[in-house]
């Protein structure tokens, strides 16, 4: 594995890899670009060909070629390794089918089943009827092929027998969710029969499951009466059950196609059905993903956060869709998404698929005028209730209160409290009090059960990925620019107040020969993770301080040290203020007098 990584790094330049995704331009010995991971007007994303690293000084993300591919493709390391190996012409070790892991076998079965269903749609007489039906629903031929739609024939064993002929075992076929076994264990039969098939891919484009929609031709008579009664053969939709590779709470239909556009537009449109996704894609709105009738989950939102923090909802207009929208909004707001609502604006259209069939590319205009979620509900309520009456005012608080409570921004909360106070002609204090007391009808996802691990993981990941202290990084960058000139300041600089990375580096610098400093040798004394982060500081030094002369470097270091000291004194003052308040409440003059004296001394020090 290590040898493959080295081969790939030897054959691929970090500049070539990154320029395959974004536009880069020369900047001295390095290259720069607008960061693909956050919105910015001025480039703060730098690439160092010499160090073979990249780093953004805006969002603080950085790494090597593997880190970049993982981030921009939203994949884990094995998939990034495969992508780069293919580009570098490095042949990774292939595995014998008999020794492959269980997931790989299930992926193969789902891909093989997808091809089987496609062939049935495009190469059978019933398939022609299904194709005609789909086109009557508004789908164009290229979309049918793009999303790999298929047909499950009206047979109990056709797919299972085909997969057996391909060398897959009955147990693996059942584990992939495409077949079931009779209760007495004597026979295996196909889960999907006489259905239009929508293959489901994960975010990386690997087939993991299927949704089967009943087709008018009907389903043949059950030859095994009494088996699997829970599986209703007449249900409109049947889905792959939970498997080793498919978890409906972690997969969004169409996200594999939408992710690049969602990242580019910094927005994702969420719809319910598979047809809604395909029709939206057909009409030119391609940053679209679907929940496939499943309730939106924290895992779905964690997946979407890789690409954007802005969500537009357009769920079905029926009662179930309205409830799903409300629940999804609550969860998204609690995870700090900016939420808007797309209104179909036509009573005859029940979902996005209906709208696109009727109005075509006008769908793009409708999506563009999505309303912020609270504006949407407020405007709707103003037309539905009398806001001058007590009951009307109460209705507005009941509906909008839970949404306002979940807003992460205090400024935004304050804005809406003021706006409601004006609209309802009620004091702000009363509005705020009622909002705080209103029942949160959005709290449909309890803090126990299956979602707790997701929340804990998200919290851990957030803490793990927090950037180093910016002030500490700035001090390191100045020092790395010319340690010999700054030697006296480095030796006297106190590591207290610096983050762990800067403290480690500064301690090691004090033991080094700064008159003959070599960053390449210096960085080899640290573990790989620390070394990479020091590389970022060095890259910052090269780019942002390249025009500084020796005197300007000294002045900049002194300025940063003063900021560090002010930060330290301010923190001490904040703690003292709390101690003083406690002493005042306790009427403890013995403690209060020395605390006030210390506070005054620190205040004078801060002013200096």
Buried (B, 14 or more C-beta within 10 A) or exposed (E): EEEBBEBBBEBBBBBEBBBEBBEBEEBEEBBBBBBBBBEBEEBBBBBBEEBBBBBBBBBBBBBBBBBBBBBBBBBEEEBBBBBBBEBBEBEEEEEEEEEEEEEBBBBBBBBBBBBBBBBBBBEEEBBEBBBEBBEEBBBEEEBBEEBBBBBBBBBBBBBBEBBBEBEBEBEBBBBBBBBBBEEEEEBBBBBBBBBBBBBBBBBBEBBBBBBBBBBEBEBEEEEEEEBBEEEEBEEEBBBBEEBBBBBBBBBBBBBBBBBBBBBEBBBBBBBBBBBBBBBBBBBEBBBBBBBBBBBBBBBBBBBBBBBBBBBBBBBBBEEEBEBBBBBBBBBBBBBEBBBBBBBBEEEEBBBBBBBBBBBBEEBEEBBEEBBEBBBBBBEBBEEEBEBEEEEBBBBBBBBBBBBBBBBEEEEBBBBBBEBBBEBBEBEEEBBBEBBEEBEEBBBEBEEEEEBEEBBEEBEEEEEEEEEBBEBBBBBBBBBBBBBEBBBEBBEEBEBEBBBEBBBBBBEBBBEBEBEEBEBEEBBEBBEEEBEBBBBBBBBBBBBBBEEBEEEEBBEBBEEBBEEBBBEBBEEBBEEBEEBBEEBBEEEEEEBBEEBBEBBEEBEEEBEE
